[in-house]
C-alpha cells in the first residue's frame, strides 16, 4: 500500500498530507473487494449467489451503525467474515423451507429488541461521543425498521429465502454486538483491577 500511495502522491493524484487516509482507504477498498469476491464464490458454491449478495448488503447496511465485535487484524476479520457468510449460506441451504418463517420470527423476536436496547455499541478502536451515539442510534433504528419492513414484504410475497437471509443478518449483528459488549466488560474489569 505504501508504494501505491507514494506513486499516487508522486504523480500528483494526491497530497502528501493525506497519505495516512489514502493508505487506510486503499486497505479498506481491498478488504471490501475480497469480501465481495469471497461472497460471490461461496454463493456460487452453495448455489445461493443472490442470497450471499443480499446478506452482504443487508449486513453492511445495518452493521455500519450498530457496531459490534471487531477483530484486531484485517486477516482475522476476513476469515471471520468468510466463516459468517459460509454459516449463513449453509443455514439457508439446509433449513427446511417450511421452518424458515417460524425461525425468522424467533430470530426477530430476540435480536431486534436486543439491538434496539443496546445499540450503538462502541469498540476500543471507535469510541463514540454523545453526538455520535445519538446519530448512530437514530441510523440504527431507521436501518432496522427498513430491514424489518423488507422482511415483512418478502414474506407476504413468498420470497422466504431472502427474508430468512436478512433475519440471519440481524441475528449475526446482534451476536457481534453481544460479543463486543462482553469484550468491553472484560477489558473494563481488567483495567479496574
Secondary structure, 3 states (H helix, E strand, C coil): CHHHHHHHHHCCCCCHHHHHHHHHHHHHHHHHHHHHHHHHHHHHHHCCHHHHHHHHHHHHHHHHHHECCCCCCHHHHHHHHHHHHHHHHHHHHHCCHHHHHHHHHHHHHHHHHHHHHHCCECCCCCCCCHHHHHHHHHHHHHHHHHHHHHHHHHHHCCCHHHHHHHHHHHHHHHHHHHHHHHHHHHHHHHHHC
